[in-house]
Amino acid sequence: PGLVPTFATPVSSISGSTDRLSVQITNFDASYTYSGTSSIGTVSVNSSGLVVFSGITSGQTATATITTSRTHYQNASASVTATLTPIPIISYNSSDLNSLNTDTAVRDLSGRGNHAIRSATVQNSFDIVAGSGAWRFPGGTNAAGPYIDLPDLSTNTFSSGITVDFEADFGAITTSERIIDFGQSFGVVTNNFYIGRVNNTANLHAVITRSGAVFECRANDVIPASGLNRWTVMLNGSACVILRDGVEVARVSGSNFFLNANQTLVSNFIGRTNQTSIVQFEGQIRSLRMFSGTPTFSQIGEISYKTVSYNSNGGSTVTANTRGTSSGDLLLADAITRAGYTFTGWFDSTNTLTRTKIGDAGARYTPSSNIQLHAGWDANTLN
């Protein structure tokens, strides 16, 4: 008999600047010759048994059939179906320390290196709201308050469409304000893409300006007075769709929802606009991801957050600005005090016989689930 290939779980990754879909042959044997076909594009098998798909785009699902051959053995085949999971072009999340490098640096979690800069931060705080883990944007006249300055982006990256997925609390109605604004020059809005509040209303809109012409997609009366919501805006050459927490709130058909080709967007902001007369965003933004094309809501996937709470276990109150929500890493609460005792760290239980120490005060920690941590204490000895 021949060797029937078996496969590991398919993996979507970034190879250089290209998204790659691959799957490992788990019973690879170099004494066999491997060939393959794919329902979309082509596949190749390298010298270590890695099957690599070519000609497949983000969100597409393809079935590869891999055949083994060897002299004096029967040919044998097996198929594997895989989806190129959409990988963001940019991905920022204020709740995850991996997205924060310094007081001003905002690291791109997508793996593409599209790191950004946050301006006008409070020293050592990064202006994070402790409870939600979101960035705080206080508003104010344009460029006066904190905003995030993104790197240059090519419009050709979004030739198949553009999808923006973000979490924001717009707060009370004030006036026009922008979540994002991407353009070619500050003070000029003739070739821009922006998302924000429409004047002093509860309406959200996504707008593309192209050579001065304006193409708007609007969802009326959808912005609540408070609370973080997840917003997803999808635009391609035929329609614009807006979702709030996964529920469609607007759909506008039209062939004008695309960016001009062969352009470089160099004036790109989160929480600020390129239009000088409009104030900066006032509210909270916790995450922002941008995708090429229009992957489905389920393909984009939900960001998983974990909550860390604290039991002082007889000690003083944990500092109010301790961050308790994260999609990745956070810092454990600072040391607290208790008369007659020395603080020994944060533990997963108050049972001194079975507990596990999670970390010292201020240590970096990656919660795997919601957890309550308990202060540890050693009684001081009397001289």
Number of C-alpha atoms within 10 A of each C-alpha: 8 16 19 16 22 15 17 13 12 18 15 17 17 13 11 9 9 9 18 21 25 22 21 20 18 14 13 19 15 10 10 16 14 23 15 18 16 20 13 16 13 15 24 18 19 11 11 12 19 18 23 18 25 16 10 20 21 22 17 13 15 20 16 23 17 23 20 22 18 14 10 8 12 11 17 16 17 15 17 17 14 19 19 22 22 22 24 23 22 24 24 24 27 26 28 23 20 17 20 22 12 15 17 20 17 25 24 22 20 18 18 17 14 18 21 23 19 19 17 16 17 12 10 9 12 21 19 22 22 17 15 20 25 26 23 23 24 16 20 15 13 19 17 14 19 27 27 20 21 22 16 16 20 15 18 15 18 22 17 16 23 24 25 22 23 21 23 21 20 26 16 15 19 17 17 19 26 27 26 23 26 27 26 19 16 15 13 14 24 16 20 24 22 23 23 22 23 20 14 12 16 19 18 24 18 26 19 27 21 18 11 12 11 16 16 15 22 22 22 13 11 15 21 15 11 14 14 19 18 20 19 23 24 25 31 23 16 13 17 27 21 26 19 19 15 14 12 14 16 18 17 16 14 14 13 19 27 23 25 18 12 11 15 16 20 17 21 26 23 24 30 33 31 25 16 15 11 17 22 29 32 25 22 25 28 24 21 22 21 22 22 25 20 23 20 12 17 8 15 21 12 12 12 10 17 17 17 20 17 19 19 19 14 13 17 14 13 17 12 10 12 21 22 23 23 28 21 20 18 23 19 24 26 14 19 18 16 16 10 11 14 15 17 16 22 28 21 19 18 17 11 11 7 9 13 13 17 19 18 20 17 15 14 15 17 17 18 13 11 14 14 14 23 22 27 26 21 11 11 10 7 5 3
